[in-house]
Amino acid sequence: MATRHKTTQEPPVELPVGFNAWLLDCVPVADCATCQSEWRKLNACKKAGKIALAARHATAVRDHAGGGHS
């Protein structure tokens, strides 16, 4: 019995309204160069529609700001 593969592309997954806001929620430390750099990268990725990459930067801000910045 041959396996049949579907050759059409599935429509994109629609996330719940507000999910990206929750995913990207973070507060950079105002006087921390690392937090500010990650924040700028987060916003650039968000503007370009690269939400997965923006989420990585948001995680970096949360981890850095929450763990004591240096």
RASUL-V654952 format. One record per residue. SS is DSSP state (H for helix, E for strand, - for the rest). Layout:
# RASUL-V654952
ss=SS
ss=SS
This chain:
# RASUL-V654952
ss=-
ss=-
ss=-
ss=-
ss=-
ss=-
ss=-
ss=-
ss=-
ss=-
ss=-
ss=-
ss=-
ss=-
ss=-
ss=-
ss=-
ss=-
ss=H
ss=H
ss=H
ss=H
ss=H
ss=-
ss=-
ss=-
ss=-
ss=-
ss=-
ss=-
ss=-
ss=-
ss=H
ss=H
ss=H
ss=H
ss=H
ss=H
ss=H
ss=H
ss=H
ss=H
ss=H
ss=H
ss=H
ss=H
ss=H
ss=-
ss=-
ss=-
ss=H
ss=H
ss=H
ss=H
ss=H
ss=H
ss=H
ss=H
ss=H
ss=H
ss=H
ss=H
ss=H
ss=H
ss=H
ss=H
ss=-
ss=-
ss=-
ss=-
